[in-house]
């Protein structure tokens, strides 16, 4: 592990005081002005990352391409606004996310719908809003969608989600969405479900098949994992062509890693959670680029389709775009040490409130007020909740830290805000930073926000509810 980390891996700099800066602003000053915990979005770098992804996958493939951002990864409206301006379309998995996409200005034709639990009401809404594609996850879902379409005389365009029974090397079981044994997602190719669905489609006049969808996991760092999973296209092409169905679209899914963080393997999780052995971090000297992934996937598709029949390639990135462009500021309020036992840094945000992904992922933690202070001791960073497992990291190599100093948990753009909770504390603010300004894109929760859904008696008046909630 490096004694001093290179903060420019995240697009950060330092000022003459040695403080970490984003844009032209000190992270210490941001923490003082807005309070902590505080998520900080690097909006210019976010837009640049999104445009770079879109351009790379477009330039290396001879056919048509489309990029749909996975809303589940980070559904902050200001984040979505930036990604939409960069040309990314929408991939949603719930009625909330569909409503949010429409609210943010997406048209139905720019939206694809995923997820294993699409209720009838959700499917009705998808048809009402004329989404581009519904990605069918199961035989039961296909039959249910067909019943709705027949009853209402409506049509639906679909992809079939495939479970290819492929697990990238080193991926922990909780992330392996292409595992036949470990994950319920998708149609079981080995069990014959794809053939059954394709045969049913021949009789479904209102359901229009366009192709196949894959998603094999998250945090994927080796482009070859996609080409290995896509080997099943040979069998899928045969099944579709035998049934007289044309494959016009292949959806690659997402899962592309953020290269400045990583998920822990099954073995690492066991040793970390069982024996408190925090594994090593991320080597920043060499890792694949967006172009490397795009070229590997494009070459694989060319192996299965002639040039005049190239399908449109859909991508569903999330983590690789938003993760490295947002970070979380925490203030160390207490330092507690028991000689010969352990040193704790007690912060205002932990696993119970804002840092749930640190349970299963390695994220770097930087000292904001002295970026070059060497790392000399192992500490356990904890949160504010009266809960023994409210731990950001155990045995993390850090500089010597003092009360009131500010830490930055890097790569908080993916799933941190999606998974945050009000565990005894209000959810934090989010501030966006560019070169010339910084401004709130989400204020911190107030007490009224936290209780506005609650009724204190069965006779609460509208006036009282309005006083509490403001609406």
Residue pairs with C-beta under 8 A, 6 or more apart in sequence:
1 280
1 281
1 375
1 397
2 375
3 374
3 375
4 371
4 372
4 373
4 374
4 375
5 364
5 366
6 284
7 13
7 14
7 20
7 366
7 371
9 260
9 284
10 42
10 260
10 324
10 327
10 410
10 411
11 22
11 42
11 45
11 324
11 325
12 20
12 21
12 22
12 27
12 366
13 20
13 21
13 22
14 20
14 21
14 371
14 372
15 21
15 26
17 26
17 369
18 369
18 370
18 371
18 372
18 373
19 26
19 27
19 28
19 368
19 369
19 370
19 371
20 26
20 27
20 28
20 366
20 367
20 368
20 371
20 408
21 27
22 30
22 40
22 42
22 327
22 433
23 42
23 44
23 433
23 434
23 435
23 436
23 438
24 435
24 436
25 433
25 438
26 368
27 40
27 329
27 368
27 406
27 408
28 368
28 369
28 406
30 38
30 40
30 329
30 431
30 433
30 438
31 38
31 329
31 331
31 368
31 406
34 429
34 431
34 440
35 429
35 444
36 329
36 330
36 331
36 348
36 349
36 406
36 428
37 328
37 329
37 330
37 348
37 349
37 353
37 354
37 428
38 328
38 329
38 428
38 429
38 430
38 431
39 326
39 327
39 328
39 329
39 354
39 412
39 416
39 417
39 428
39 429
39 430
39 431
40 326
40 327
40 328
40 329
40 408
40 430
40 431
40 432
40 433
41 76
41 78
41 79
41 325
41 326
41 413
41 430
41 431
41 432
41 433
41 441
42 325
42 326
42 433
43 78
43 82
43 325
43 432
43 433
43 434
44 434
44 435
45 324
45 325
46 79
46 82
46 83
46 321
46 322
46 325
46 326
46 413
47 82
47 83
47 85
47 86
49 320
49 321
49 324
49 325
50 69
50 82
50 83
50 86
50 87
50 88
50 321
51 86
51 87
52 290
53 67
53 290
53 315
53 317
53 320
53 321
54 67
54 86
54 87
54 88
56 289
56 290
56 291
56 294
57 65
57 67
57 290
57 294
57 297
57 313
57 315
58 65
59 291
60 291
60 294
60 295
60 298
61 294
61 298
61 301
61 310
61 313
62 298
62 302
62 307
62 310
63 301
63 310
63 311
63 312
63 313
64 310
64 312
64 313
65 312
65 313
65 314
65 315
66 89
66 312
66 313
66 314
66 315
67 87
67 88
67 89
67 314
67 315
67 316
67 317
68 88
68 89
68 90
68 91
68 111
68 112
68 314
68 315
68 316
69 80
69 83
69 88
69 89
69 90
69 91
69 316
69 317
69 318
69 321
70 91
70 254
70 316
70 317
70 318
71 80
71 90
71 91
71 92
71 93
71 97
71 100
71 101
72 93
72 97
72 318
72 418
73 318
73 319
73 322
73 323
73 413
73 414
73 415
73 418
74 318
74 322
74 326
74 413
74 414
74 415
74 416
74 417
74 418
75 97
75 100
75 417
75 418
76 417
76 430
76 441
76 442
77 100
77 103
77 104
77 441
78 430
78 432
78 441
78 442
79 322
79 326
79 413
79 441
80 90
80 100
80 101
80 104
81 104
83 321
83 322
84 90
84 104
84 105
84 106
88 321
89 106
89 110
89 111
89 112
90 97
90 101
90 106
90 110
90 111
90 112
91 111
91 112
91 113
91 114
91 254
91 316
92 98
92 100
92 101
92 111
92 112
92 113
92 114
93 113
93 114
93 115
94 115
94 122
95 121
95 122
95 125
98 111
98 113
98 122
98 125
98 126
98 129
98 131
101 110
101 111
102 108
102 111
102 129
108 129
108 130
108 131
108 132
109 130
109 131
109 132
110 132
111 129
111 131
111 132
112 131
112 132
112 133
112 134
112 135
112 159
112 251
112 314
112 316
113 122
113 126
113 131
113 133
113 134
113 135
114 135
114 137
114 161
114 213
114 316
115 135
115 137
116 137
116 138
116 184
116 185
118 126
118 134
118 137
118 141
120 144
120 148
123 134
123 144
123 145
123 148
124 148
126 134
126 156
127 148
127 149
127 152
127 154
127 156
132 157
133 157
133 158
133 159
133 210
133 249
134 145
134 156
134 157
134 158
134 159
135 158
135 159
135 160
135 161
135 213
135 251
136 142
136 145
136 158
136 159
136 160
136 161
136 187
136 197
137 161
137 185
137 186
137 187
138 187
138 193
139 187
139 193
139 196
139 197
139 200
142 158
142 160
142 197
142 200
142 201
142 204
142 207
143 200
145 156
145 158
145 207
146 200
146 204
146 206
146 207
148 154
149 155
149 156
149 204
149 206
149 207
150 206
153 206
154 206
155 206
155 207
155 208
156 206
156 207
156 208
157 208
157 210
158 207
158 208
158 209
158 210
159 209
159 210
159 211
159 212
159 213
159 249
159 251
160 187
160 194
160 197
160 198
160 209
160 211
160 212
160 213
161 185
161 186
161 187
161 212
161 213
161 214
161 215
162 186
162 187
162 189
162 194
162 212
162 213
162 214
162 232
162 236
163 178
163 179
163 180
163 183
163 185
163 186
163 187
163 188
163 189
164 178
164 186
164 189
164 214
164 216
164 229
164 230
164 232
165 178
165 179
165 180
165 181
165 189
165 190
166 178
166 179
166 216
166 225
166 228
166 229
166 232
167 176
167 178
167 179
167 182
167 216
167 217
168 176
168 216
168 217
168 220
168 222
168 225
169 222
169 225
170 265
171 217
171 219
171 220
171 263
171 265
172 263
172 264
172 265
172 266
172 269
172 360
173 179
173 182
173 266
174 360
175 217
175 218
175 219
175 263
176 182
176 183
176 216
176 217
177 183
177 185
177 186
177 215
177 216
177 217
177 218
177 255
178 186
178 214
178 215
178 216
178 217
178 229
180 188
180 190
180 191
185 215
186 213
186 215
187 193
187 194
187 197
188 194
189 232
189 235
189 236
194 236
194 239
195 239
198 209
198 239
198 240
198 243
198 245
199 243
201 207
201 209
201 243
201 245
202 243
202 244
209 240
209 245
210 247
210 248
210 249
211 247
211 248
211 249
211 250
211 251
211 311
212 233
212 236
212 247
212 249
212 250
212 251
213 251
213 253
213 314
214 229
214 230
214 250
214 251
214 252
214 253
215 253
215 254
215 255
215 316
216 225
216 226
216 229
216 253
216 255
217 255
218 254
218 255
218 257
218 263
218 319
219 255
219 257
219 258
219 262
219 263
219 319
219 361
220 226
220 255
220 256
220 257
221 257
221 259
221 262
221 287
221 288
222 288
223 288
223 292
223 293
223 295
223 296
223 297
224 296
226 252
226 293
226 296
226 297
226 300
227 296
227 297
227 299
227 300
230 297
230 300
230 301
230 304
233 250
233 300
233 301
233 304
234 304
236 247
237 247
237 304
237 305
240 246
240 247
247 305
247 311
248 311
248 312
249 311
249 312
249 313
249 314
250 301
250 311
250 312
250 313
250 314
251 313
251 314
251 315
251 316
252 297
252 313
252 314
252 315
252 316
253 315
253 316
254 315
254 316
254 317
254 318
254 319
254 320
255 319
256 290
256 293
256 317
256 319
256 320
257 319
257 320
258 319
258 320
258 323
258 324
258 411
258 413
258 414
259 282
259 284
259 287
259 288
259 320
259 324
260 282
260 284
260 323
260 324
260 364
260 410
260 411
261 282
261 323
261 324
261 361
261 362
261 363
261 364
261 410
261 411
262 281
262 282
262 361
262 362
263 360
263 361
263 362
264 272
264 279
264 360
264 361
264 362
268 279
269 360
271 277
271 279
272 278
272 279
272 394
276 394
276 395
277 395
278 362
278 393
278 394
278 395
278 396
279 362
280 362
281 362
281 364
282 362
282 364
290 320
297 313
298 313
301 310
301 311
301 313
302 310
305 311
318 414
319 413
319 414
319 415
322 413
322 414
323 411
323 412
323 413
323 414
324 410
324 411
324 413
325 413
326 411
326 412
326 413
326 416
327 408
327 409
327 410
327 411
327 412
327 413
328 349
328 354
328 355
328 408
328 409
328 412
328 416
329 368
329 406
329 407
329 408
330 347
330 348
330 349
330 392
330 406
330 407
330 408
330 409
331 347
331 348
331 404
331 405
331 406
331 407
332 345
332 346
332 347
332 401
332 402
332 403
332 404
332 405
332 406
332 407
333 346
333 347
333 348
333 384
333 403
333 404
334 344
334 345
334 346
334 403
335 343
335 344
335 345
335 346
335 401
335 402
335 403
336 343
336 344
336 346
337 343
337 344
342 379
342 380
343 377
343 378
343 379
343 380
344 379
344 380
344 381
344 382
345 379
345 380
345 381
345 382
345 398
345 401
345 407
346 382
346 383
346 384
347 381
347 382
347 383
347 384
347 392
347 407
348 383
348 384
348 425
349 355
349 383
349 384
349 392
349 428
350 381
350 382
350 383
350 384
350 385
350 390
350 391
350 392
351 358
351 359
351 383
351 389
351 390
351 391
351 392
352 383
352 385
352 387
352 389
352 390
352 421
352 423
352 424
353 383
353 384
353 385
353 390
353 420
353 421
353 422
353 423
353 424
353 425
353 427
354 383
354 416
354 420
354 427
354 428
355 383
355 392
355 409
355 412
355 416
356 415
356 416
356 419
356 420
356 421
357 363
357 414
357 415
357 416
357 419
358 392
358 393
358 409
363 409
363 410
363 411
363 412
364 409
364 410
364 411
365 381
365 392
365 393
365 396
365 398
365 407
365 408
365 409
365 410
366 407
366 408
366 410
367 373
367 398
367 399
367 401
367 405
367 406
367 407
367 408
368 405
368 406
368 407
368 408
369 405
369 406
370 399
370 405
373 399
373 400
374 399
375 397
375 398
375 399
376 399
376 400
377 397
377 398
377 399
377 400
378 395
378 396
378 397
378 398
379 395
379 396
379 398
379 401
380 391
380 393
380 394
380 395
380 396
381 391
381 392
381 393
381 396
381 398
381 407
382 390
382 391
382 392
383 390
383 391
383 392
384 390
384 424
384 425
385 423
385 424
385 425
386 424
387 423
392 409
401 407
417 430
420 427
420 428
421 427
422 445
422 450
426 444
426 445
426 446
426 447
426 449
426 450
427 444
427 445
428 444
428 445
429 440
429 442
429 443
429 444
430 440
430 441
430 442
431 438
431 439
431 440
431 441
432 438
432 439
432 440
432 441
448 468
448 469
448 470
451 468
452 468
452 469
452 470
452 471
455 465
